[in-house]
Amino acid sequence: MERLHFEYPASQPIKQRAHVGVVGSGDLEVLLEPSSDQKAHVTVITSVGGFGKTWKLVMDRFFSRYQYAASLEIHDFGATPGAVALRLEQAVERCQA
């Protein structure tokens, strides 16, 4: 298991918590909740080590588009970058409902 941490400046508050996805082969779950400061805090717990650079690129792309002040915890079980992007979009949609 590898644990990665990322932090991004943020300006938009989120309304509520969100939980999307499941931890299973080739998938991941995203837990999202409001942040107590004007930052986005991301923790990735992944079963696949050695992909820190790829995770950073995916997170950089997501937070260049969204500036949500949120704490995200991602539990990964080998999801592809496309699946990660989909789950992040779903979490954002759910927390803004």
Biopython code that builds the backbone (N, CA, C, O; Angstrom):
import numpy as np
from Bio.PDB.StructureBuilder import StructureBuilder

atoms = [
    (1, "MET", "N", (0.839, -1.181, 0.000)),
    (1, "MET", "CA", (0.000, 0.000, 0.000)),
    (1, "MET", "C", (0.880, 1.238, 0.000)),
    (1, "MET", "O", (1.877, 1.319, 0.718)),
    (2, "GLU", "N", (0.492, 2.182, -0.809)),
    (2, "GLU", "CA", (1.198, 3.458, -0.866)),
    (2, "GLU", "C", (0.219, 4.560, -0.497)),
    (2, "GLU", "O", (-0.951, 4.517, -0.877)),
    (3, "ARG", "N", (0.704, 5.549, 0.246)),
    (3, "ARG", "CA", (-0.116, 6.688, 0.665)),
    (3, "ARG", "C", (0.513, 7.950, 0.078)),
    (3, "ARG", "O", (1.684, 8.245, 0.318)),
    (4, "LEU", "N", (-0.289, 8.691, -0.699)),
    (4, "LEU", "CA", (0.167, 9.916, -1.339)),
    (4, "LEU", "C", (-0.643, 11.092, -0.813)),
    (4, "LEU", "O", (-1.821, 10.946, -0.487)),
    (5, "HIS", "N", (-0.016, 12.247, -0.732)),
    (5, "HIS", "CA", (-0.693, 13.457, -0.265)),
    (5, "HIS", "C", (-0.455, 14.594, -1.259)),
    (5, "HIS", "O", (0.658, 14.791, -1.747)),
    (6, "PHE", "N", (-1.519, 15.331, -1.544)),
    (6, "PHE", "CA", (-1.449, 16.483, -2.431)),
    (6, "PHE", "C", (-2.252, 17.616, -1.801)),
    (6, "PHE", "O", (-3.201, 17.380, -1.053)),
    (7, "GLU", "N", (-1.858, 18.847, -2.114)),
    (7, "GLU", "CA", (-2.575, 20.013, -1.602)),
    (7, "GLU", "C", (-2.653, 21.057, -2.715)),
    (7, "GLU", "O", (-1.692, 21.275, -3.454)),
    (8, "TYR", "N", (-3.822, 21.699, -2.816)),
    (8, "TYR", "CA", (-4.047, 22.692, -3.861)),
    (8, "TYR", "C", (-4.764, 23.901, -3.280)),
    (8, "TYR", "O", (-5.569, 23.750, -2.362)),
    (9, "PRO", "N", (-4.491, 25.101, -3.794)),
    (9, "PRO", "CA", (-5.266, 26.270, -3.380)),
    (9, "PRO", "C", (-6.709, 26.104, -3.858)),
    (9, "PRO", "O", (-6.958, 25.495, -4.898)),
    (10, "ALA", "N", (-7.643, 26.643, -3.103)),
    (10, "ALA", "CA", (-9.049, 26.494, -3.464)),
    (10, "ALA", "C", (-9.817, 27.759, -3.115)),
    (10, "ALA", "O", (-9.437, 28.504, -2.212)),
    (11, "SER", "N", (-10.897, 27.991, -3.842)),
    (11, "SER", "CA", (-11.681, 29.195, -3.597)),
    (11, "SER", "C", (-13.176, 28.939, -3.501)),
    (11, "SER", "O", (-13.920, 29.810, -3.050)),
    (12, "GLN", "N", (-13.630, 27.765, -3.913)),
    (12, "GLN", "CA", (-15.059, 27.475, -3.913)),
    (12, "GLN", "C", (-15.407, 26.466, -2.820)),
    (12, "GLN", "O", (-14.869, 25.359, -2.803)),
    (13, "PRO", "N", (-16.308, 26.845, -1.902)),
    (13, "PRO", "CA", (-16.726, 25.872, -0.893)),
    (13, "PRO", "C", (-17.643, 24.814, -1.498)),
    (13, "PRO", "O", (-18.322, 25.073, -2.492)),
    (14, "ILE", "N", (-17.665, 23.644, -0.912)),
    (14, "ILE", "CA", (-18.622, 22.634, -1.330)),
    (14, "ILE", "C", (-19.752, 22.585, -0.312)),
    (14, "ILE", "O", (-19.577, 22.988, 0.838)),
    (15, "LYS", "N", (-20.907, 22.093, -0.735)),
    (15, "LYS", "CA", (-22.104, 22.135, 0.096)),
    (15, "LYS", "C", (-22.198, 20.997, 1.107)),
    (15, "LYS", "O", (-22.669, 21.193, 2.228)),
    (16, "GLN", "N", (-21.749, 19.807, 0.709)),
    (16, "GLN", "CA", (-21.950, 18.642, 1.564)),
    (16, "GLN", "C", (-20.950, 17.544, 1.234)),
    (16, "GLN", "O", (-20.194, 17.636, 0.267)),
    (17, "ARG", "N", (-20.964, 16.517, 2.047)),
    (17, "ARG", "CA", (-20.112, 15.356, 1.820)),
    (17, "ARG", "C", (-20.610, 14.550, 0.624)),
    (17, "ARG", "O", (-21.773, 14.634, 0.231)),
    (18, "ALA", "N", (-19.698, 13.773, 0.064)),
    (18, "ALA", "CA", (-20.061, 12.862, -1.022)),
    (18, "ALA", "C", (-19.233, 11.593, -0.899)),
    (18, "ALA", "O", (-18.088, 11.625, -0.450)),
    (19, "HIS", "N", (-19.825, 10.483, -1.303)),
    (19, "HIS", "CA", (-19.153, 9.185, -1.335)),
    (19, "HIS", "C", (-19.554, 8.506, -2.636)),
    (19, "HIS", "O", (-20.737, 8.260, -2.873)),
    (20, "VAL", "N", (-18.576, 8.207, -3.474)),
    (20, "VAL", "CA", (-18.848, 7.523, -4.736)),
    (20, "VAL", "C", (-17.855, 6.388, -4.935)),
    (20, "VAL", "O", (-16.721, 6.444, -4.458)),
    (21, "GLY", "N", (-18.298, 5.361, -5.643)),
    (21, "GLY", "CA", (-17.426, 4.248, -5.982)),
    (21, "GLY", "C", (-17.291, 3.237, -4.864)),
    (21, "GLY", "O", (-17.796, 3.420, -3.756)),
    (22, "VAL", "N", (-16.598, 2.172, -5.192)),
    (22, "VAL", "CA", (-16.314, 1.092, -4.243)),
    (22, "VAL", "C", (-14.856, 0.672, -4.419)),
    (22, "VAL", "O", (-14.270, 0.829, -5.490)),
    (23, "VAL", "N", (-14.301, 0.145, -3.365)),
    (23, "VAL", "CA", (-12.944, -0.379, -3.471)),
    (23, "VAL", "C", (-13.063, -1.798, -4.003)),
    (23, "VAL", "O", (-13.535, -2.695, -3.304)),
    (24, "GLY", "N", (-12.643, -1.992, -5.215)),
    (24, "GLY", "CA", (-12.710, -3.299, -5.851)),
    (24, "GLY", "C", (-11.755, -3.328, -7.017)),
    (24, "GLY", "O", (-11.211, -2.293, -7.400)),
    (25, "SER", "N", (-11.546, -4.468, -7.575)),
    (25, "SER", "CA", (-10.582, -4.630, -8.651)),
    (25, "SER", "C", (-10.828, -3.630, -9.780)),
    (25, "SER", "O", (-11.898, -3.619, -10.388)),
    (26, "GLY", "N", (-9.837, -2.801, -10.050)),
    (26, "GLY", "CA", (-9.907, -1.824, -11.125)),
    (26, "GLY", "C", (-10.801, -0.635, -10.828)),
    (26, "GLY", "O", (-11.157, 0.105, -11.746)),
    (27, "ASP", "N", (-11.171, -0.431, -9.584)),
    (27, "ASP", "CA", (-12.058, 0.679, -9.225)),
    (27, "ASP", "C", (-11.483, 1.404, -8.005)),
    (27, "ASP", "O", (-10.405, 1.069, -7.515)),
    (28, "LEU", "N", (-12.219, 2.389, -7.538)),
    (28, "LEU", "CA", (-11.799, 3.143, -6.369)),
    (28, "LEU", "C", (-13.002, 3.829, -5.761)),
    (28, "LEU", "O", (-14.046, 3.964, -6.398)),
    (29, "GLU", "N", (-12.844, 4.262, -4.515)),
    (29, "GLU", "CA", (-13.880, 5.072, -3.883)),
    (29, "GLU", "C", (-13.296, 6.430, -3.565)),
    (29, "GLU", "O", (-12.109, 6.566, -3.265)),
    (30, "VAL", "N", (-14.160, 7.439, -3.638)),
    (30, "VAL", "CA", (-13.787, 8.813, -3.324)),
    (30, "VAL", "C", (-14.694, 9.291, -2.197)),
    (30, "VAL", "O", (-15.919, 9.242, -2.309)),
    (31, "LEU", "N", (-14.085, 9.749, -1.119)),
    (31, "LEU", "CA", (-14.790, 10.370, -0.011)),
    (31, "LEU", "C", (-14.425, 11.840, -0.039)),
    (31, "LEU", "O", (-13.247, 12.190, 0.028)),
    (32, "LEU", "N", (-15.414, 12.696, -0.136)),
    (32, "LEU", "CA", (-15.182, 14.125, -0.273)),
    (32, "LEU", "C", (-15.985, 14.850, 0.796)),
    (32, "LEU", "O", (-17.160, 14.545, 0.998)),
    (33, "GLU", "N", (-15.373, 15.796, 1.477)),
    (33, "GLU", "CA", (-16.086, 16.597, 2.466)),
    (33, "GLU", "C", (-15.532, 18.014, 2.478)),
    (33, "GLU", "O", (-14.414, 18.248, 2.019)),
    (34, "PRO", "N", (-16.300, 18.955, 2.995)),
    (34, "PRO", "CA", (-15.820, 20.341, 3.035)),
    (34, "PRO", "C", (-14.506, 20.456, 3.801)),
    (34, "PRO", "O", (-14.285, 19.757, 4.789)),
    (35, "SER", "N", (-13.649, 21.339, 3.332)),
    (35, "SER", "CA", (-12.369, 21.618, 3.988)),
    (35, "SER", "C", (-12.544, 22.775, 4.955)),
    (35, "SER", "O", (-13.386, 23.650, 4.754)),
    (36, "SER", "N", (-11.747, 22.769, 5.994)),
    (36, "SER", "CA", (-11.846, 23.832, 6.998)),
    (36, "SER", "C", (-11.050, 25.078, 6.613)),
    (36, "SER", "O", (-11.114, 26.093, 7.306)),
    (37, "ASP", "N", (-10.309, 25.008, 5.524)),
    (37, "ASP", "CA", (-9.536, 26.165, 5.062)),
    (37, "ASP", "C", (-9.741, 26.354, 3.561)),
    (37, "ASP", "O", (-10.534, 25.637, 2.951)),
    (38, "GLN", "N", (-9.062, 27.272, 2.986)),
    (38, "GLN", "CA", (-9.192, 27.559, 1.555)),
    (38, "GLN", "C", (-8.204, 26.728, 0.743)),
    (38, "GLN", "O", (-7.474, 27.248, -0.101)),
    (39, "LYS", "N", (-8.198, 25.439, 1.015)),
    (39, "LYS", "CA", (-7.318, 24.518, 0.299)),
    (39, "LYS", "C", (-8.049, 23.222, 0.017)),
    (39, "LYS", "O", (-9.041, 22.886, 0.665)),
    (40, "ALA", "N", (-7.541, 22.514, -0.954)),
    (40, "ALA", "CA", (-7.987, 21.152, -1.213)),
    (40, "ALA", "C", (-6.894, 20.222, -0.704)),
    (40, "ALA", "O", (-5.719, 20.378, -1.038)),
    (41, "HIS", "N", (-7.294, 19.268, 0.098)),
    (41, "HIS", "CA", (-6.367, 18.295, 0.675)),
    (41, "HIS", "C", (-6.742, 16.923, 0.132)),
    (41, "HIS", "O", (-7.885, 16.485, 0.263)),
    (42, "VAL", "N", (-5.780, 16.252, -0.473)),
    (42, "VAL", "CA", (-6.043, 14.954, -1.095)),
    (42, "VAL", "C", (-5.122, 13.909, -0.479)),
    (42, "VAL", "O", (-3.910, 14.105, -0.383)),
    (43, "THR", "N", (-5.719, 12.796, -0.066)),
    (43, "THR", "CA", (-4.962, 11.633, 0.370)),
    (43, "THR", "C", (-5.372, 10.465, -0.513)),
    (43, "THR", "O", (-6.556, 10.149, -0.630)),
    (44, "VAL", "N", (-4.398, 9.833, -1.124)),
    (44, "VAL", "CA", (-4.637, 8.663, -1.962)),
    (44, "VAL", "C", (-3.997, 7.467, -1.277)),
    (44, "VAL", "O", (-2.806, 7.472, -0.964)),
    (45, "ILE", "N", (-4.808, 6.447, -1.052)),
    (45, "ILE", "CA", (-4.302, 5.188, -0.522)),
    (45, "ILE", "C", (-4.498, 4.169, -1.635)),
    (45, "ILE", "O", (-5.628, 3.841, -1.999)),
    (46, "THR", "N", (-3.402, 3.678, -2.165)),
    (46, "THR", "CA", (-3.478, 2.817, -3.343)),
    (46, "THR", "C", (-2.769, 1.486, -3.113)),
    (46, "THR", "O", (-1.752, 1.409, -2.423)),
    (47, "SER", "N", (-3.334, 0.450, -3.708)),
    (47, "SER", "CA", (-2.730, -0.877, -3.624)),
    (47, "SER", "C", (-1.605, -1.052, -4.643)),
    (47, "SER", "O", (-0.872, -2.040, -4.603)),
    (48, "VAL", "N", (-1.476, -0.087, -5.557)),
    (48, "VAL", "CA", (-0.482, -0.176, -6.625)),
    (48, "VAL", "C", (0.571, 0.907, -6.410)),
    (48, "VAL", "O", (0.293, 2.092, -6.593)),
    (49, "GLY", "N", (1.763, 0.506, -6.026)),
    (49, "GLY", "CA", (2.826, 1.468, -5.762)),
    (49, "GLY", "C", (3.542, 1.917, -7.021)),
    (49, "GLY", "O", (3.459, 1.271, -8.066)),
    (50, "GLY", "N", (4.250, 3.043, -6.905)),
    (50, "GLY", "CA", (5.090, 3.516, -7.997)),
    (50, "GLY", "C", (4.407, 4.406, -9.014)),
    (50, "GLY", "O", (4.994, 4.718, -10.050)),
    (51, "PHE", "N", (3.169, 4.825, -8.742)),
    (51, "PHE", "CA", (2.454, 5.664, -9.691)),
    (51, "PHE", "C", (2.196, 7.068, -9.153)),
    (51, "PHE", "O", (1.235, 7.719, -9.562)),
    (52, "GLY", "N", (3.038, 7.537, -8.248)),
    (52, "GLY", "CA", (2.876, 8.866, -7.668)),
    (52, "GLY", "C", (2.847, 9.968, -8.716)),
    (52, "GLY", "O", (2.058, 10.906, -8.600)),
    (53, "LYS", "N", (3.682, 9.875, -9.724)),
    (53, "LYS", "CA", (3.730, 10.895, -10.774)),
    (53, "LYS", "C", (2.419, 10.921, -11.563)),
    (53, "LYS", "O", (1.905, 11.991, -11.887)),
    (54, "THR", "N", (1.890, 9.749, -11.867)),
    (54, "THR", "CA", (0.616, 9.667, -12.589)),
    (54, "THR", "C", (-0.514, 10.240, -11.749)),
    (54, "THR", "O", (-1.346, 10.993, -12.255)),
    (55, "TRP", "N", (-0.549, 9.889, -10.470)),
    (55, "TRP", "CA", (-1.573, 10.447, -9.580)),
    (55, "TRP", "C", (-1.472, 11.962, -9.527)),
    (55, "TRP", "O", (-2.491, 12.653, -9.561)),
    (56, "LYS", "N", (-0.267, 12.480, -9.445)),
    (56, "LYS", "CA", (-0.094, 13.932, -9.388)),
    (56, "LYS", "C", (-0.633, 14.594, -10.655)),
    (56, "LYS", "O", (-1.301, 15.625, -10.576)),
    (57, "LEU", "N", (-0.350, 14.018, -11.809)),
    (57, "LEU", "CA", (-0.855, 14.578, -13.073)),
    (57, "LEU", "C", (-2.385, 14.581, -13.109)),
    (57, "LEU", "O", (-2.994, 15.561, -13.539)),
    (58, "VAL", "N", (-2.999, 13.495, -12.663)),
    (58, "VAL", "CA", (-4.464, 13.419, -12.650)),
    (58, "VAL", "C", (-5.038, 14.463, -11.689)),
    (58, "VAL", "O", (-6.006, 15.148, -12.021)),
    (59, "MET", "N", (-4.450, 14.584, -10.517)),
    (59, "MET", "CA", (-4.932, 15.564, -9.535)),
    (59, "MET", "C", (-4.682, 16.995, -10.021)),
    (59, "MET", "O", (-5.538, 17.864, -9.850)),
    (60, "ASP", "N", (-3.525, 17.243, -10.620)),
    (60, "ASP", "CA", (-3.238, 18.577, -11.174)),
    (60, "ASP", "C", (-4.279, 18.964, -12.214)),
    (60, "ASP", "O", (-4.764, 20.096, -12.220)),
    (61, "ARG", "N", (-4.620, 18.039, -13.083)),
    (61, "ARG", "CA", (-5.618, 18.311, -14.129)),
    (61, "ARG", "C", (-6.987, 18.599, -13.503)),
    (61, "ARG", "O", (-7.672, 19.538, -13.908)),
    (62, "PHE", "N", (-7.378, 17.797, -12.525)),
    (62, "PHE", "CA", (-8.674, 17.987, -11.878)),
    (62, "PHE", "C", (-8.738, 19.349, -11.182)),
    (62, "PHE", "O", (-9.715, 20.080, -11.349)),
    (63, "PHE", "N", (-7.713, 19.695, -10.409)),
    (63, "PHE", "CA", (-7.737, 20.944, -9.650)),
    (63, "PHE", "C", (-7.394, 22.175, -10.487)),
    (63, "PHE", "O", (-7.528, 23.300, -10.005)),
    (64, "SER", "N", (-6.957, 21.984, -11.718)),
    (64, "SER", "CA", (-6.841, 23.135, -12.620)),
    (64, "SER", "C", (-8.226, 23.520, -13.138)),
    (64, "SER", "O", (-8.444, 24.653, -13.567)),
    (65, "ARG", "N", (-9.141, 22.585, -13.094)),
    (65, "ARG", "CA", (-10.516, 22.816, -13.546)),
    (65, "ARG", "C", (-11.447, 23.202, -12.397)),
    (65, "ARG", "O", (-12.319, 24.056, -12.560)),
    (66, "TYR", "N", (-11.262, 22.578, -11.248)),
    (66, "TYR", "CA", (-12.106, 22.817, -10.077)),
    (66, "TYR", "C", (-11.259, 23.347, -8.933)),
    (66, "TYR", "O", (-10.188, 22.815, -8.643)),
    (67, "GLN", "N", (-11.738, 24.387, -8.291)),
    (67, "GLN", "CA", (-11.022, 24.937, -7.141)),
    (67, "GLN", "C", (-11.841, 24.757, -5.859)),
    (67, "GLN", "O", (-12.041, 25.709, -5.105)),
    (68, "TYR", "N", (-12.307, 23.543, -5.624)),
    (68, "TYR", "CA", (-13.134, 23.269, -4.458)),
    (68, "TYR", "C", (-12.295, 23.116, -3.203)),
    (68, "TYR", "O", (-11.293, 22.402, -3.182)),
    (69, "ALA", "N", (-12.736, 23.813, -2.145)),
    (69, "ALA", "CA", (-12.112, 23.670, -0.828)),
    (69, "ALA", "C", (-12.682, 22.396, -0.214)),
    (69, "ALA", "O", (-13.773, 22.398, 0.358)),
    (70, "ALA", "N", (-11.937, 21.328, -0.342)),
    (70, "ALA", "CA", (-12.442, 20.030, 0.079)),
    (70, "ALA", "C", (-11.307, 19.151, 0.583)),
    (70, "ALA", "O", (-10.139, 19.338, 0.242)),
    (71, "SER", "N", (-11.690, 18.199, 1.394)),
    (71, "SER", "CA", (-10.780, 17.130, 1.786)),
    (71, "SER", "C", (-11.230, 15.886, 1.051)),
    (71, "SER", "O", (-12.379, 15.464, 1.181)),
    (72, "LEU", "N", (-10.338, 15.302, 0.285)),
    (72, "LEU", "CA", (-10.643, 14.090, -0.473)),
    (72, "LEU", "C", (-9.795, 12.946, 0.040)),
    (72, "LEU", "O", (-8.591, 13.087, 0.257)),
    (73, "GLU", "N", (-10.440, 11.819, 0.229)),
    (73, "GLU", "CA", (-9.713, 10.592, 0.535)),
    (73, "GLU", "C", (-10.087, 9.592, -0.546)),
    (73, "GLU", "O", (-11.264, 9.306, -0.766)),
    (74, "ILE", "N", (-9.081, 9.069, -1.210)),
    (74, "ILE", "CA", (-9.288, 8.143, -2.313)),
    (74, "ILE", "C", (-8.677, 6.806, -1.930)),
    (74, "ILE", "O", (-7.502, 6.722, -1.571)),
    (75, "HIS", "N", (-9.494, 5.759, -2.013)),
    (75, "HIS", "CA", (-9.033, 4.393, -1.780)),
    (75, "HIS", "C", (-9.035, 3.683, -3.133)),
    (75, "HIS", "O", (-10.091, 3.414, -3.706)),
    (76, "ASP", "N", (-7.853, 3.389, -3.626)),
    (76, "ASP", "CA", (-7.690, 2.867, -4.982)),
    (76, "ASP", "C", (-7.333, 1.392, -4.976)),
    (76, "ASP", "O", (-6.568, 0.922, -4.133)),
    (77, "PHE", "N", (-7.900, 0.675, -5.929)),
    (77, "PHE", "CA", (-7.544, -0.723, -6.128)),
    (77, "PHE", "C", (-7.237, -0.956, -7.602)),
    (77, "PHE", "O", (-7.813, -1.838, -8.239)),
    (78, "GLY", "N", (-6.316, -0.146, -8.135)),
    (78, "GLY", "CA", (-5.833, -0.335, -9.498)),
    (78, "GLY", "C", (-6.653, 0.346, -10.576)),
    (78, "GLY", "O", (-6.668, -0.110, -11.719)),
    (79, "ALA", "N", (-7.338, 1.433, -10.233)),
    (79, "ALA", "CA", (-8.141, 2.149, -11.222)),
    (79, "ALA", "C", (-7.255, 2.862, -12.241)),
    (79, "ALA", "O", (-6.146, 3.292, -11.927)),
    (80, "THR", "N", (-7.760, 2.978, -13.453)),
    (80, "THR", "CA", (-7.046, 3.704, -14.496)),
    (80, "THR", "C", (-7.262, 5.211, -14.296)),
    (80, "THR", "O", (-8.199, 5.602, -13.600)),
    (81, "PRO", "N", (-6.424, 6.057, -14.886)),
    (81, "PRO", "CA", (-6.645, 7.509, -14.779)),
    (81, "PRO", "C", (-8.036, 7.937, -15.241)),
    (81, "PRO", "O", (-8.614, 8.862, -14.671)),
    (82, "GLY", "N", (-8.576, 7.287, -16.253)),
    (82, "GLY", "CA", (-9.927, 7.615, -16.717)),
    (82, "GLY", "C", (-10.981, 7.314, -15.666)),
    (82, "GLY", "O", (-11.912, 8.097, -15.477)),
    (83, "ALA", "N", (-10.843, 6.191, -14.985)),
    (83, "ALA", "CA", (-11.779, 5.841, -13.916)),
    (83, "ALA", "C", (-11.654, 6.822, -12.751)),
    (83, "ALA", "O", (-12.653, 7.181, -12.128)),
    (84, "VAL", "N", (-10.432, 7.252, -12.459)),
    (84, "VAL", "CA", (-10.216, 8.231, -11.394)),
    (84, "VAL", "C", (-10.932, 9.539, -11.744)),
    (84, "VAL", "O", (-11.645, 10.101, -10.912)),
    (85, "ALA", "N", (-10.744, 10.015, -12.963)),
    (85, "ALA", "CA", (-11.390, 11.264, -13.393)),
    (85, "ALA", "C", (-12.910, 11.144, -13.315)),
    (85, "ALA", "O", (-13.579, 12.083, -12.885)),
    (86, "LEU", "N", (-13.458, 10.013, -13.721)),
    (86, "LEU", "CA", (-14.903, 9.792, -13.663)),
    (86, "LEU", "C", (-15.404, 9.850, -12.226)),
    (86, "LEU", "O", (-16.400, 10.518, -11.947)),
    (87, "ARG", "N", (-14.736, 9.168, -11.322)),
    (87, "ARG", "CA", (-15.163, 9.160, -9.916)),
    (87, "ARG", "C", (-15.049, 10.556, -9.297)),
    (87, "ARG", "O", (-15.912, 10.951, -8.513)),
    (88, "LEU", "N", (-14.013, 11.297, -9.633)),
    (88, "LEU", "CA", (-13.888, 12.663, -9.109)),
    (88, "LEU", "C", (-15.036, 13.539, -9.605)),
    (88, "LEU", "O", (-15.602, 14.315, -8.835)),
    (89, "GLU", "N", (-15.377, 13.420, -10.877)),
    (89, "GLU", "CA", (-16.503, 14.179, -11.440)),
    (89, "GLU", "C", (-17.808, 13.798, -10.738)),
    (89, "GLU", "O", (-18.626, 14.665, -10.430)),
    (90, "GLN", "N", (-17.997, 12.516, -10.489)),
    (90, "GLN", "CA", (-19.205, 12.056, -9.800)),
    (90, "GLN", "C", (-19.277, 12.630, -8.384)),
    (90, "GLN", "O", (-20.348, 13.043, -7.938)),
    (91, "ALA", "N", (-18.166, 12.657, -7.686)),
    (91, "ALA", "CA", (-18.137, 13.190, -6.324)),
    (91, "ALA", "C", (-18.493, 14.673, -6.314)),
    (91, "ALA", "O", (-19.255, 15.129, -5.462)),
    (92, "VAL", "N", (-17.940, 15.416, -7.258)),
    (92, "VAL", "CA", (-18.238, 16.852, -7.349)),
    (92, "VAL", "C", (-19.729, 17.062, -7.632)),
    (92, "VAL", "O", (-20.372, 17.907, -7.010)),
    (93, "GLU", "N", (-20.258, 16.301, -8.556)),
    (93, "GLU", "CA", (-21.676, 16.422, -8.886)),
    (93, "GLU", "C", (-22.554, 16.114, -7.672)),
    (93, "GLU", "O", (-23.529, 16.817, -7.407)),
    (94, "ARG", "N", (-22.204, 15.073, -6.949)),
    (94, "ARG", "CA", (-22.996, 14.676, -5.784)),
    (94, "ARG", "C", (-22.910, 15.695, -4.649)),
    (94, "ARG", "O", (-23.913, 15.947, -3.981)),
    (95, "CYS", "N", (-21.745, 16.283, -4.416)),
    (95, "CYS", "CA", (-21.611, 17.218, -3.293)),
    (95, "CYS", "C", (-22.258, 18.566, -3.589)),
    (95, "CYS", "O", (-22.513, 19.340, -2.666)),
    (96, "GLN", "N", (-22.524, 18.856, -4.836)),
    (96, "GLN", "CA", (-23.157, 20.132, -5.203)),
    (96, "GLN", "C", (-24.679, 20.011, -5.348)),
    (96, "GLN", "O", (-25.362, 21.008, -5.580)),
    (97, "ALA", "N", (-25.202, 18.804, -5.213)),
    (97, "ALA", "CA", (-26.653, 18.586, -5.382)),
    (97, "ALA", "C", (-27.461, 19.188, -4.240)),
    (97, "ALA", "O", (-28.688, 19.092, -4.233)),
]
sb = StructureBuilder()
sb.init_structure("model")
sb.init_model(0)
sb.init_chain("A")
sb.init_seg("    ")
for serial, (resi, resn, name, xyz) in enumerate(atoms, 1):
    if name == "N":
        sb.init_residue(resn, " ", resi, " ")
    sb.init_atom(name, np.array(xyz, "f"), 0.0, 1.0, " ", f" {name:<3s}", serial, name[0])
structure = sb.get_structure()
